[in-house]
Amino acid sequence: MSPLSQKEGSSRSLPNQTPCLSYWQRTTRAFPHLHANKDAKVPSNSKYVVVGSGISGSLTAFELIEGGVKGEDIVILEAREAASGASSRNAGHVRPDAFRGFSAYSKVHGEEQALKIIQDERLVLQRVDEFVTKHNVPCDFNLTTTFDVCMTPEFAAYEKESLESFKKAGGDTSYIKFYEGRDAQQKTKVPGAIAAYEWPAGSSHPAKLAQFLLQTVISKGAKLFTFCPATEVKVSSSSGLWDVHTPRGVITAEKVIHCTNAHAALLLPHLDPYMRPNRAQAHSIIPTPAFCGDQALRSTFSLRYSLHHFYSLIQRQADGTLVLGVSRSNPTLSPETIAGRLSTDDTRYNEEIVQDALRSFGEMFPDYVPDTTMHGEGLDHAWTGIIAMTTDSVPFVGAIESLPGQYICAGFNGHGGSNLHPIFFNINKANQN
Ligand SMILES: Cc1cc2nc3c(=O)[nH]c(=O)nc-3n(C[C@H](O)[C@H](O)[C@H](O)COP(=O)(O)OP(=O)(O)OC[C@H]3O[C@@H](n4cnc5c(N)ncnc54)[C@H](O)[C@@H]3O)c2cc1C
């Protein structure tokens, strides 16, 4: 593919070649398949080619094998090191939306579908829990509860209304707890909390999860080629199958599954108008004593000033590290920083966002006392990753009707709660057809 047909900052792009490393990547550098087949030529044919080795690509391969496909019939192509996209750069939450998105989903998809989306979010958490337990996945998965903390009366009113409309439409709210005023403050340890909602959620080490999946499929015969982008998919003139072009050869495949998330439109240009890459940023923080030992936060958080101004927070039970994500269009940031989110460049982080994250964290949790940190406490690392926003807020999953034999699982809107779900429910279609 000529570089001219790529569009910088759009979904019609290859991942940037000089990405920064996230906390998750920095703590898994010895993964043996990180640079698998980095210089090897690709085979000339493979029944299945999965493009992208993030959680979608690795779980697709995993589920294909579980469904009876031979590992030897699967090639996974990855443009950078193994699982180096959003899956290894996120904020570690496995957090279903319990009701907040209901109104927004209803406007686009109608009440019935919106109810299903929220129900499925809950189901995903359950399935992740079952999956991790069944396969004994060493990904630090921690099943706990999460708080949606309303930091302003306006947002508390918004949440109340969302919950009411969800309930009115028949949504199940029996598993959601509500706290107000002092109760909310005590429960969450956030003195500024106006109200809070609590429901089941979890956290994980996302890179370890993706790497477990890759390790498993490779051990069953699948081949991963890293630093090997798919640059074009064309009908094979000789066989009528699909030719997947890479810099290290062409693979003729019966089935191609696009798991390229924010970069999906490079190979599927007709998706370009429907998908926007956005750069998101997260931070690891080594806690001060107020968050150590038996004071560590056991639940996860979304701390919200408004719909577009919020912070996501988990504290890893494995090592106590706090992971803090910042919303992309936080209105307290400068217009330049907000505009900078429309990018596919995950080379570095934004310093203004770091400062906002640390200041806001100190304001929300005054016990943190950042001024008195000892050497080794405080900000550990900051990183960015690219998420894929779609025009209707849900991912593209399933067969691509206009391209028989091609499938897609991409466009996750910065969310993973619903991430595993489409694969669990749909991937075996690629096997059956
Ligand atoms: C900062 C940040 C915080 C987030 N926080 C959370 C969170 O707390 N909880 C949550 O659930 N979700 C979160 N997300 C979103 C979540 O990480 C993603 O939705 C999920 O990882 C998407 O998985 P994926 O496999 O579809 O995409 P990716 O992990 O992005 O994988 C796509 C892969 O395809 C590769 N690729 C792309 N184009 C090509 C090509 N042409 N050829 C070969 N390879 C290609 C990429 O290099 C990449 O490895 C966050 C994301 C970010 C960036």
The ligand as an SDF file (V2000), in Angstrom:
LIG
                    3D

 53 58  0  0  0  0  0  0  0  0999 V2000
   -5.3990    4.8500   27.9710 C   0  0  0  0  0  0  0  0  0  0  0  0
   -6.5020    3.8330   27.7710 C   0  0  0  0  0  0  0  0  0  0  0  0
   -7.3040    3.4790   28.8370 C   0  0  0  0  0  0  0  0  0  0  0  0
   -8.3070    2.5070   28.6770 C   0  0  0  0  0  0  0  0  0  0  0  0
   -8.9490    2.0650   29.7720 N   0  0  0  0  0  0  0  0  0  0  0  0
   -9.7590    1.0060   29.6890 C   0  0  0  0  0  0  0  0  0  0  0  0
  -10.2540    0.3790   30.8490 C   0  0  0  0  0  0  0  0  0  0  0  0
   -9.9030    0.7500   31.9810 O   0  0  0  0  0  0  0  0  0  0  0  0
  -11.1030   -0.6570   30.7120 N   0  0  0  0  0  0  0  0  0  0  0  0
  -11.4490   -1.1190   29.4860 C   0  0  0  0  0  0  0  0  0  0  0  0
  -12.2320   -2.0670   29.4140 O   0  0  0  0  0  0  0  0  0  0  0  0
  -10.9710   -0.5880   28.3440 N   0  0  0  0  0  0  0  0  0  0  0  0
  -10.1100    0.4440   28.4190 C   0  0  0  0  0  0  0  0  0  0  0  0
   -9.5460    0.9560   27.2790 N   0  0  0  0  0  0  0  0  0  0  0  0
   -9.9650    0.4160   25.9770 C   0  0  0  0  0  0  0  0  0  0  0  0
   -9.4260   -1.0000   25.6950 C   0  0  0  0  0  0  0  0  0  0  0  0
   -8.0450   -1.0510   25.9690 O   0  0  0  0  0  0  0  0  0  0  0  0
   -9.6940   -1.3610   24.2300 C   0  0  0  0  0  0  0  0  0  0  0  0
  -11.0670   -1.2380   23.9350 O   0  0  0  0  0  0  0  0  0  0  0  0
   -9.2790   -2.7870   23.8940 C   0  0  0  0  0  0  0  0  0  0  0  0
   -7.9790   -3.0510   24.3380 O   0  0  0  0  0  0  0  0  0  0  0  0
   -9.3580   -3.0170   22.3960 C   0  0  0  0  0  0  0  0  0  0  0  0
   -8.7650   -4.2540   22.1030 O   0  0  0  0  0  0  0  0  0  0  0  0
   -8.4620   -4.6260   20.5970 P   0  0  0  0  0  0  0  0  0  0  0  0
   -7.7230   -5.9030   20.5980 O   0  0  0  0  0  0  0  0  0  0  0  0
   -9.7170   -4.5270   19.8180 O   0  0  0  0  0  0  0  0  0  0  0  0
   -7.5300   -3.4370   20.0890 O   0  0  0  0  0  0  0  0  0  0  0  0
   -5.9660   -3.2070   20.2940 P   0  0  0  0  0  0  0  0  0  0  0  0
   -5.4940   -3.6920   21.5900 O   0  0  0  0  0  0  0  0  0  0  0  0
   -5.6990   -1.7830   19.9430 O   0  0  0  0  0  0  0  0  0  0  0  0
   -5.3340   -4.1660   19.2170 O   0  0  0  0  0  0  0  0  0  0  0  0
   -5.2790   -3.8670   17.8510 C   0  0  0  0  0  0  0  0  0  0  0  0
   -3.9390   -4.4200   17.3680 C   0  0  0  0  0  0  0  0  0  0  0  0
   -3.9020   -4.3800   15.9610 O   0  0  0  0  0  0  0  0  0  0  0  0
   -2.6110   -3.9810   15.5500 C   0  0  0  0  0  0  0  0  0  0  0  0
   -2.7670   -3.4730   14.1950 N   0  0  0  0  0  0  0  0  0  0  0  0
   -3.4690   -2.3990   13.7780 C   0  0  0  0  0  0  0  0  0  0  0  0
   -3.4330   -2.3050   12.4390 N   0  0  0  0  0  0  0  0  0  0  0  0
   -2.7190   -3.3620   12.0030 C   0  0  0  0  0  0  0  0  0  0  0  0
   -2.3550   -3.8400   10.7050 C   0  0  0  0  0  0  0  0  0  0  0  0
   -2.7440   -3.2030    9.5980 N   0  0  0  0  0  0  0  0  0  0  0  0
   -1.6060   -4.9620   10.6260 N   0  0  0  0  0  0  0  0  0  0  0  0
   -1.2200   -5.6430   11.7420 C   0  0  0  0  0  0  0  0  0  0  0  0
   -1.5450   -5.2290   12.9780 N   0  0  0  0  0  0  0  0  0  0  0  0
   -2.2910   -4.1130   13.0960 C   0  0  0  0  0  0  0  0  0  0  0  0
   -2.2040   -2.9550   16.5820 C   0  0  0  0  0  0  0  0  0  0  0  0
   -0.8180   -2.7580   16.6250 O   0  0  0  0  0  0  0  0  0  0  0  0
   -2.7650   -3.5710   17.8610 C   0  0  0  0  0  0  0  0  0  0  0  0
   -1.8300   -4.4110   18.5090 O   0  0  0  0  0  0  0  0  0  0  0  0
   -8.5500    1.9410   27.3990 C   0  0  0  0  0  0  0  0  0  0  0  0
   -7.7500    2.3070   26.3080 C   0  0  0  0  0  0  0  0  0  0  0  0
   -6.7250    3.2290   26.4950 C   0  0  0  0  0  0  0  0  0  0  0  0
   -5.8470    3.5660   25.3200 C   0  0  0  0  0  0  0  0  0  0  0  0
  1  2  1  0
  2  3  1  0
  2 52  2  0
  3  4  2  0
  4  5  1  0
  4 50  1  0
  5  6  2  0
  6  7  1  0
  6 13  1  0
  7  8  2  0
  7  9  1  0
  9 10  1  0
 10 11  2  0
 10 12  1  0
 12 13  2  0
 13 14  1  0
 14 15  1  0
 14 50  1  0
 15 16  1  0
 16 17  1  0
 16 18  1  0
 18 19  1  0
 18 20  1  0
 20 21  1  0
 20 22  1  0
 22 23  1  0
 23 24  1  0
 24 25  2  0
 24 26  1  0
 24 27  1  0
 27 28  1  0
 28 29  2  0
 28 30  1  0
 28 31  1  0
 31 32  1  0
 32 33  1  0
 33 34  1  0
 33 48  1  0
 34 35  1  0
 35 36  1  0
 35 46  1  0
 36 37  1  0
 36 45  1  0
 37 38  2  0
 38 39  1  0
 39 40  1  0
 39 45  2  0
 40 41  1  0
 40 42  2  0
 42 43  1  0
 43 44  2  0
 44 45  1  0
 46 47  1  0
 46 48  1  0
 48 49  1  0
 50 51  2  0
 51 52  1  0
 52 53  1  0
M  END
$$$$
